[in-house]
């Protein structure tokens, strides 16, 4: 079951992050989290973990690109 949970949570996280960026809606992820939490706190926790992991990855990749650009690489 944990594989299913992780897959669903990650799929929802990717979709919510992409739509939030597309719409310019910073609250969308939090709203999706509330909707999920109303039915399953376990799924909500997995969703928010996936969101944090994906957003931190994106932030780290931007930082690496900035450093690469500054180094002229």
TABEL-V429561 format. One line per field, one symbol per residue. ss: DSSP state (@ for helix, = for strand, . for the rest). phi: phi as a letter, one per 40 degrees, with the letter a starting at -180 (. if undefined). psi: psi as a letter, one per 30 degrees, with the letter a starting at -180 (. if undefined). Layout:
ss: ???
phi: ???
psi: ???
This chain:
ss: .@@@@@@@@@@@@@@@@@@@@@@....@@@@@@@@@@@@.@@@@@@@@@@@@@@@@@@@@@@@@@@@@@@@..
phi: .cccdcccccdccdcccccdcccgbccdccccdcccccbacccccccccccccccccccccccccccccccgc
psi: eeeeeeeeeeeeeeeeeeeeeefhjffeeeeeeeeeffejfeeeeeeeeeeeeeeeeeeeeeeeeeeeeefg.
